[in-house]
Amino acid sequence: MAGQTCDLFDCGHRACGGCGAALVSRLILDAAGEDTIVVSSTGCMEVFSTPYPETAWKVPWIHSLFENNSAVASGIVAALKKQGRKEKVIAIGGDGATFDIGMICISGAFERGHDFTYICYDNEAYMNTGIQRSGATPYDASTTTSPAGKCATGNPLPKKDMPKILAAHGAPYVATATIAYPADIRKKVKKALDTPGPCYIQIHAPCCTGWGFEAEKTMEIGKLAVETGLWVNYEMEQGEVTKVKKVVRKPVEEYLKTQKRFRHLFRPVRNDTEIAKIQAIADRNAEKYGIDIKLKKD
Amino acid sequence: MTRTDFMQGNTACAEGALAAGCRFFGGYPITPSTEVAEHMARKLPKAGGVFIQMEDEIASMASIIGASWAGKRSMTATSGPGFSLMMENIGYAVMTETPCVVVNIQRGGPSTGQPTMSGQGDMMQCRFGSHGDYSVIALAPASVQEMFDLTAKAFNLSDRFRTPAFLMADEIIGHMREKLVIPDTVPMQGRKPLQQGVLPFHPDEDLVPGFPQFGKGYGVHVTGLTHDERGYPCATSPALHEELVKRLVNKIESHRDEIADYDVVNPDAETVFISYGVPARSVQQVLHDQKNPDVGHLRLKLVWPFPDSALRIFKNAKTFLVPELNLGQIAREVQRHTKNEVVMLPKLGGALHSPAELTTVLEGYL
């Protein structure tokens, strides 16, 4: 909005109302401060935040291609280091750019150990091109290339475990977060930027347009993902899980039924088999990360 | 039974592929081509085919090469940036003589350019984009009907010549909706099987070898290295390399007239528009309005290999006007084949030449 400014990631950009990814940008720049250079892959965030006069970035910003933000970041980091400069470098990509097309470049950058932070805003599909599945799309979510129907119940594949893959590269700090807990995002971004070496943060970013929910429900859905155990907020340092957000778990259908991408699991008839499979994913998460708060029996 | 529909160009392309027996699609989302993949994702499983969303366009192109060797008619669809990523594998498909169809719904380039706007800037990349010398087959639809018809035809040409075939459409044709007549069946010309006792890369008289599909009893060895007729690498023999690459080029170039596909209007005209793809629509309007037999139109439905003999149909031609949504890529090709005046009518930015613009230019030559 002309004349009015909000943050380093400015208001008045073109994102949908209720966009989780827009919150991600705002929070990470809020934490990173102005001495930051941002490399951004092709994707929703690039498209909604850059055209003039709604350009939102008040830090140096470069669009890479879809597949190579980490390689561009590698060059920036190496050149800054040679000059003895201290700016922070953040590479931002959506889940398509991170899990699929950009994975080679991320792997290379993490192997070389450049000092930068990679942030994935994970809205669990290609939203910019109109909701196609990605390696981050959860099991059974319906997208335009994994449509639910006679032959399928939506995306048939599990979500790829990117944090673990990058931790296996020797990343000193890997974390997951969701926009439902803004203070947690700020804290994790600061920690990543203060940690030498390549760090990775994956942020659950609900997409009202792609997931099919009302814009005012973004935060609620972000919380529900954590509360059902379908998304786990944790930190890994030197490959070991050091911190996990614990919850009193709710059944997964409380999360699923809020979104049109899972509507086929409830209509025209409830698909108990598939819902049970998704519950099993949450149960495995709970066991693996120890997220359950044990309530004392009265 | 023949049925009539009202359909988007990209959807018609997918329908054309399905009608032609395409049963494998490996693709990756990219504007303005994504609807092709989306339609294939919905329809292929029901037709007993396979849709795979790959992790990028490099993988997409590689997957259709694999599926082709396993015996399926295979296709991918993309646009500029994805097309650039496919280039190394396109050269591989040329070298290994792998039939497959690549759809490029062109947008404004270079780089990310104009994702939602039209362009024809990839015509030369299609011809020369991968490294080394080779030749290609490329079709250019100018209507939703041709998105269907020429996609189906691309599979036949690809199989006939054991080479990748391209459908070089654009955003306007891909996204506009028009009447489409879907025939009961489409003409099918499948792969020539390899005869018993013939080496897998030994060409017949037409310079095209039969196709030794995996698992059909042939000992097949497929490589992007320069190879002998057995398929084994032999990358240091100058004579072998020259013979192979010349055959890859000539198997297509020596069949220019067989492959050619174009429409001719007013062959006695002195001033002739040459168009392909969407600018043809504006030219057609100009000819309709002018009703002047001295204004001709050569509309290319197939651009590569360039059908140079079509230029000679216009015996009285003095001037060729070539409107394109690029800075004159095919106009230069026209220049190579004629001594007549060739007027480039380039246009960038995504908008089409208006009939009024073309009429103004035309009047200067009448």
Interface residues (C-beta under 8 A of the other chain):
Chain A: T42 H63 L65 F66 E67 G96 D100 I101 M103 Y126 N128 T129 G130 Q132 R133 G135 T144 T145 S146 P147 G149 K150 C151 A152
Chain B: Y28 P29 I30 T31 T34 A37 E38 A41 R42 P45 K46 F51 Q53 E55 D56 P81 L85 S111 T112
